[in-house]
Amino acid sequence: MDKRQSTELLFEMSHSGRRTHRLPACDVPMPGASKLLPANALAAEPPPLPEVGEIDLIRHFVNLSGRNMSIDTNFYPLGSCTMKYNPKRHERLSSLPGLADLHPLQSDESCQGMLELLWQTQNILAEIAGLEEVSLQPAAGAHGELTSLLVASAYFRDRKEQRTRVLIPDSAHGTNPASAAIAGFEAVSIKSNARGLVDLEDLRGKLDERAAVFMITNPNTLGLFDDQIAVITEIVHGQGALVYLDGANMNAILGITRPGDFGVDMMHYNVHKTFTGPHGAGGPGAGPIAVRSQLAPYLPVPVVVKENDAYRLDYDRPKTIGRVRSFFGNIGILLRGYLYIRTLGPRGLREVSENAVLNANYLLALVKDAYDVPYGPRCMHEFVASARNLRRERKISAMDIGKRLLDFSYHAPTVYFPLVVPEAIMIEPSETESKETLDGFADALLRIREEDADFLHNAPHTLGISRPDEVKAAKEPLLRWRPQQA
Ligand SMILES: *Cc1c(COP(=O)(O)O)cnc(C)c1O
């Protein structure tokens, strides 16, 4: 087998005594671990760490890294996730020692530069949102949802209002009802209408004095901007409830419209999506939230403030919900977002969204005759095709198409989400892809559509593994090396 395809573990390559470095003899007294640690903290034997030479170690990890799928290696049209190019200039700048080597326990006086960047980031995000105040703390979008709902909960508690429900459209991301439940609310589902937008009748019917928050994703996960938004915010506010925006789709509207202007009271950003934090494989992210001024007293502490030309972390907010993240959140991702926004400027940000929408519509036009697109004919920054007809007529599923795309070196689109589209194939090209890339991807989709069903059921055909048991892989990951039985 090609060594690069090898799944050999470091433990299996181990030979007793091999080293990458040999340390010189210690020239200070060594009391021994038993003198430094309590007995119950000491293992009976040293851990069975692998012993390998440096060149084998390097090859192992370099070859493994070559097996990664990433935005730097392949087109990655993962709907709802905004997998756009992460500019390398921002990687370099955010790694400058003055930024990357700060210690989170340093005094405010000793890291004024960083605090200024964070202060500016708060202001910029407030401006893009059209809202007054920002907390940078939440670690990702879902965490921003939870934090905002805790803020809403504190706000209503303060007003002595008993509101127990959070209303959520059925096209929403699964994190929305999950965040509502974790924040102690009952999640109530609102139907979509025939256009894929919020069903106003259903919303009106379920909206009463028990409603705390209506969570909306706009544009929604079908890639559609809900043009009823002014009416929606009016009727939600009419019942004394708040409107929350899931901002995962901000890539479609930057500089074109602002959530605060269309009636939203609070929102999160996914900095790793919209503002190019490299993401995938679970993190890290940043999910700052923006809120209207009446909600600001409840934001997590600390917040960065500027006083007499100096910056400091402000903990003095008596009504705060407290801290939601150790130290100050995922600053490395926030910094990349700041750099991206400053590189582009206001005009550039607007162009991002214009081009994201253009690219998605171009791709939609190329594939819409071959694949069914139930909610069209136009979209915002992404669209959802469906394999429902292919499934009915030829037993070809969204899963088969996603798997077969891997043979063409594309990352698969998001499949089976949103739930309102059967056999969903959700495609988001982002603004950073060229016309040639989009043409190539559309060609692959058109070609796959003509392929034999049995052939597709067994795809991919060119990779090291084809169809692993995904549930088992997720539920029982093999993370620990076990010595082989003799
Ligand atoms: C990605 C996403 C989320 C969750 O955000 P994370 O940053 O992954 O926690 C929520 N809603 C929508 C629509 C998303 O696409």
Ligand as a Chemical Component Dictionary entry (heavy atoms), coordinates in Angstrom:
data_LIG
# 
_chem_comp.id                   LIG 
_chem_comp.type                 NON-POLYMER 
_chem_comp.pdbx_formal_charge   0 
_chem_comp.three_letter_code    LIG 
# 
loop_
_chem_comp_atom.comp_id 
_chem_comp_atom.atom_id 
_chem_comp_atom.alt_atom_id 
_chem_comp_atom.type_symbol 
_chem_comp_atom.charge 
_chem_comp_atom.model_Cartn_x 
_chem_comp_atom.model_Cartn_y 
_chem_comp_atom.model_Cartn_z 
_chem_comp_atom.pdbx_ordinal 
LIG C1 C1 C 0 -23.462 27.300 11.724 1  
LIG C2 C2 C 0 -24.829 27.670 12.121 2  
LIG C3 C3 C 0 -25.200 27.793 13.466 3  
LIG C4 C4 C 0 -24.293 27.385 14.610 4  
LIG O1 O1 O 0 -23.118 28.098 14.614 5  
LIG P1 P1 P 0 -21.757 27.510 15.206 6  
LIG O2 O2 O 0 -20.822 28.631 15.035 7  
LIG O3 O3 O 0 -21.424 26.297 14.398 8  
LIG O4 O4 O 0 -22.028 27.168 16.637 9  
LIG C5 C5 C 0 -26.468 28.242 13.756 10 
LIG N1 N1 N 0 -27.347 28.526 12.779 11 
LIG C6 C6 C 0 -27.032 28.410 11.468 12 
LIG C7 C7 C 0 -28.062 28.771 10.432 13 
LIG C8 C8 C 0 -25.764 27.966 11.097 14 
LIG O5 O5 O 0 -25.452 27.829 9.808  15 
# 
loop_
_chem_comp_bond.comp_id 
_chem_comp_bond.atom_id_1 
_chem_comp_bond.atom_id_2 
_chem_comp_bond.value_order 
_chem_comp_bond.pdbx_ordinal 
LIG C1 C2 SING 1  
LIG C2 C3 SING 2  
LIG C2 C8 DOUB 3  
LIG C3 C4 SING 4  
LIG C3 C5 DOUB 5  
LIG C4 O1 SING 6  
LIG O1 P1 SING 7  
LIG P1 O2 DOUB 8  
LIG P1 O3 SING 9  
LIG P1 O4 SING 10 
LIG C5 N1 SING 11 
LIG N1 C6 DOUB 12 
LIG C6 C7 SING 13 
LIG C6 C8 SING 14 
LIG C8 O5 SING 15 
# 
